[in-house]
Structures are given as C-alpha cells and as structure tokens.
Amino acid sequence: MMPKGCFVALSTKQIVAIPPNGYKSRFYMDISLSNKINGTQITPTSVHGILWLQTHFESEHWESISNGKVIVPREDAEILGEDAQNAGINVNFINSLIQIDKI
C-alpha cells in the first residue's frame, strides 16, 4: 500500500502563473501604440503581438503592420489597445514627446 502523501497534497501549494509570452518583466510589451501627429502608430514587439494583430487586420496589411508602418486614428487605436489587453496582450501606449527649445 502506498502512503497517502504520494497522491494527495497535504497542503495547498502556490501556483505561479507565467504569461503566454514567458516574460516576467512588467515592462515587456507585445504591441506598442505611439501617438504621432497624424494618428497612432502600431508596432508589434513580439510574436504574440503580431499573431494577435493578424486576427484583426486583412492579410494584405500584415507586412506593413509587422514593420511598424501602420498609423490608425487615435480613437481606433484606443479601442484596439483595450481589446488586446482584454485578450491578455501587453500593450504600451506611448505619447510622443515634443521638445521645445528655450527662447
């Protein structure tokens, strides 16, 4: 007869969940959304970001998206970012900085 402890845990064990991208850093992102003058630039920064974006855009846009050459209206980028975050994708919104020289 086998001891009871071989099949049943005697205490609750902590389970550490690792996100699908495998990175534990809180600064890691899958998609970067950067505000530009004429809209928001979409830049995938991981395979997960690229795959997720492929489910939201037609195939003829995939190459431009993967190269970070797509700019969408800011309102659409906000909706896209929220949808991605709800799906577990790490999204970073970057506001462009403008340097003003002192006079």
Secondary structure by P-SEA (a helix, b strand, c coil): ccccccccccbbbbbbbbccccccccccccbbbbbcccbbbbbbccaaaaaaaaacccccaaaaaaaccccccaaaaaaaaaaaaaabbbbbbbcbbbbbccc
